[in-house]
Every structure is written in structure tokens, then in C-alpha cells.
Amino acid sequence: MITQAYITDLTYTINGACIEVHKILGPGLLESVYHKCLEEEFRLRNINFQSELKIPIIYKGKEINCEFFCDFLIEDLIVLELKSVSSITDIHKAQIINYINLMKKPKGILVNFNVKNLYHDGQETFVNKYYETLR
């Protein structure tokens, strides 16, 4: 059974992997570099993930064929969106919230690798109604 506590523990594991990649590479690289290195870090930590997963768009009951992808789906529960930008904006936050709602996943993590301290300044988590239904 999936619980809020399980998702919280998984969040710490994901953040640990992101911190490890950031510790080794530092800020200032392209998002694609962090993405590939994070794939390897997830493999090393035996974290089940899907990379560049297509997000279904349902419009008026019909699936619309869009080339719309999230960076990672971790253990079919948490959407992880990566950025390497000077600062996170409201549009980045809206993006991760839309992803978790469209995919019907309980939690999303937004990570910006272009910071000095990833733990304090580079990550933010978001939950939705699917999270609230878990115990």
C-alpha cells in the first residue's frame, strides 16, 4: 500500500540522488547533462524510473497527440522535473503542477541545478488531491 510516509521517504531518496549529481558536477551545465547523470545515479541506487515519459493530454474526452514529456517519473508515483536556470519562476511551478495533475500522480519535485546549494535553494515539492487521499 502506498502511503504519504512512503512518498516522503522516496522524496528524500530522489533528493539525495540529485544532491549527489550536483555535488559532483556543480552548477552551470545544460539540463541535458544533469538529466543523463541523474539517470545513471538512479540506476546506481536501484531507483525505478522512466525518463522523458510522454504525458497524455485528454481534451474533451479525446486523447490529443502532443509531443509533451516530463523529465522523470519515479516508481510511478513522483514526477521529477529538472531545470538549469538562473531562477525558478511561477511558470516552472505551474508546469510541474500541471504534470502531476495530468498524470494523476500524488507528488512532483522541481529541481534547479543552477544554484550553489541544491538542498536549500534548488528544489521544491508539490502535492495535489491524489496525495491527500493517501494515508
Buried (B, 14 or more C-beta within 10 A) or exposed (E): EEEBEEBEEBBEBBBBBBBBBBEEBEBEBEBEBBBEBBBEBBEEEEBEBEBEBEBEEEEEEEEEEEEBEBBBBBBEBBBBBBBBEEEBEEEBBEBBBBBBBBBEBBBBBBBBBBBEEBEEEBBBBBBBEBBEEBE
